[in-house]
Amino acid sequence: MVSSLAEQLARSASLNANLLNEKARKQTQSESYLFTPKEARQHDIESLHALGVNGFLQLKALQPAIAPFEQPLFSDAAKSLDRTLQPAEQNAKLDATIAAFLPLLGPFLMDSPTGKVLEWLVRRFRIHEFNVEAVVSLFMPYHETPHFVKMVSILHIQDKSVLRFLQAYKTTAKPLHRNLLINEMVKSLEVARFASGILPAVLSHRSAGMHRALIAFHTGVLLEYIATSRALDENMMAILLPAALEPLQTASHAETKAKPALLQETILGSCLVLAAISQKTNLTAKAVKSIMLAVADCAERISPKQLIRTLVSIAAPQDQLDRLPKSVVEALVTIPGIQSELISAMAWVGAEKFLIPLINHLLTRLDDDLVGDIVEALVTSQSLPSVVARSTAAMLIRELVHGEETAQSTVAMRQVLSHLHQRHPKAVETASRALIADEQDTSEAVERLILSLSVSVAGPSSADAETATLLVASANADAAIRARSVGDLLARVSDDKVAETEKQSISSTLLLRVHDSDATVLKALYTSSPDVAVHALLTPTPTAYLDALIQALHGSSAKPSRDVIRAHFSFLFSHFLPALSSREEDTEKTREVTRRIAVDIVLPFLLFTKPRMKTAQTVWGILETAEDQGLDPAMFELLGGCVEAVRQHGRAADDEGQPRGRRQDSRQVLLQRLPIVE
């Protein structure tokens, strides 16, 4: 009850109560921005008014925007104005006038004319007492200067004011250093809201009051505030996002009258703050798109490099977006030479978070020539991140297999996919395999699409376009495409409708694939249609195949893997040799061919040496399996009985339970007993 009565008495007290006390009256008359207390008491209202008008006229020459405030604040009528005797409505109007006028002094706060104007406002309108927040907003960008210290020393700060932390600096007369201000912002959301709201307020109401010190203060304080905070909660985000986005929204308006250089600095400062926010906290997809849209709206006021790097910095730490907002893409597409900036941005960490949704959107607009040029420049760049290449390939393949695009769009997509396949074949292969794994029923369509990406060339005169494409694709750098084309060539060579000359071309191409070092290609050659492969490789004589096989396995640069060796010998023993023996030819010629196979091809792989021990085991196993399946042991006179000897020796070693090292030694002893030499 007592405290309530005290509050009522305090509210009803006269605003001029201090003047009733002689000591307090002298102190009030001594409060000055320019003068010492003793000097302040020597100036009457007339001299102060003359001083203020002089400073105002000087400032008006530098800042014409202050001209409308001459009548309400610097006229002769203002000399007799006492705000303590005015009605509340008139005081509210006066406060609004002062609040609108003070920000215009910001660019010239360190100049002498501004000091004269402030001295008049302090002594006549008592702004240090009734407009404290407006005064602090004006001086805060200069918080480490003597001017700030002087103004704070005369402020009347209430205990419940958001600026109550300045009371300590009022008594010590020391500047407010940046780290101390940041600490106060971290401790109090009210202080953070006040400091972060100064620039947006100036920009939205009186853009003529913009100046570099204010922009630097706003950007620096927010960046340090974000860096100092352990995490950004909802309350902090409610302060930071408006503080960063409102300047962007205001600066993007054509009617904003601030200098272009200052607007650009304001936009770049907000971009830095938004990038820092994105690095510090996880944003929703909707929030990320809204931020990107606000940045893109200012595209005309900043350089393309600054725009792209800002968008990448915002998107990189966040979850992957499906597509960018339409307005953002429109802003990017209309920028001349944007391709070079996008390619340069590929070197930045996390650039894929921006490039993937951008390309996804662009792929839906390939009918536009400008968009097509941008996409082509991106997918043909060697700097394109592999994850972006895979994502682009996956979308293109999916659309071409499932989509219902127009004929023009389909051609454009195939062209982009072809470019991507030429520059990034592994990405296209990985994307196609992933799609096949997810959707088994699309396997045939996807494989044919990838195969068709090979550029059609003119083949033999009797070969049609499809065969020519398959012949070219069989030499593609991508093993999967080679394997697919080999399988299709085998199917085509068995077709009775295909001309004989065309079959000869296919047989020659299949013979070249014997030299392939990839086991998947050899598997396609030997297992897709073994009988067809045998017929193709025996045409016209088996000598060509044996020459190719010797070169592939024993050539000077040959380093076949165990899978490659297994593929060759499995086909040789299980299919080629039985087909060779069944042909009605000269027996002596057949013996000569089999002898060549045994000596020049098989024998070097049958010797148990330490580096090739496992390979020898593999070949002996294949030979044993072939004999079990019906291969006539008599075909290899030099190896007569060797297979059975190795089989029996292996069984004996297993029965005795010999360790691996002793088995290897015993095999070396066995080789001395095998009748492999005439």
Salt bridges, closest charged atoms under 4 A:
GLU22 OE2 - ARG25 NH2 2.59
GLU22 OE2 - LYS26 NZ 3.99
GLU31 OE1 - HIS128 NE2 2.85
GLU31 OE2 - HIS156 NE2 2.88
GLU46 OE1 - LYS79 NZ 3.05
GLU70 OE1 - LYS60 NZ 3.22
ASP76 OD1 - LYS79 NZ 4.00
ASP95 OD1 - ARG83 NH2 2.25
GLU119 OE2 - ARG123 NH1 3.12
GLU129 OE1 - ARG126 NH2 3.01
GLU144 OE2 - HIS177 ND1 3.52
GLU184 OE2 - LYS187 NZ 3.51
GLU224 OE2 - ARG178 NH1 3.41
GLU255 OE2 - HIS253 ND1 3.97
GLU265 OE2 - ARG212 NE 2.80
GLU330 OE2 - ARG365 NH1 3.31
ASP368 OD2 - ARG365 NH2 3.76
GLU376 OE2 - HIS419 NE2 3.71
GLU429 OE2 - ARG433 NH2 2.17
GLU439 OE1 - HIS402 NE2 2.64
GLU444 OE2 - ARG448 NE 3.03
GLU444 OE2 - ARG484 NH2 2.68
GLU447 OE1 - ARG484 NH1 2.77
ASP464 OD2 - ARG492 NH2 2.43
GLU466 OE1 - ARG492 NH1 3.94
ASP488 OD2 - ARG484 NE 3.57
GLU502 OE2 - ARG492 NE 3.15
ASP516 OD2 - ARG482 NE 2.79
ASP516 OD2 - ARG513 NH1 2.58
ASP547 OD1 - ARG596 NH2 2.34
ASP563 OD1 - ARG566 NH1 2.85
GLU585 OE2 - ARG583 NH2 3.10
GLU588 OE1 - ARG591 NH1 4.00
ASP600 OD2 - ARG596 NE 3.82
GLU624 OE2 - ARG647 NE 2.97
ASP628 OD1 - ARG647 NH2 3.28
GLU637 OE2 - ARG591 NH2 2.84
GLU644 OE1 - ARG647 NH1 2.36
ASP654 OD1 - ARG663 NH2 3.27
GLU678 OE2 - ARG595 NH1 3.39
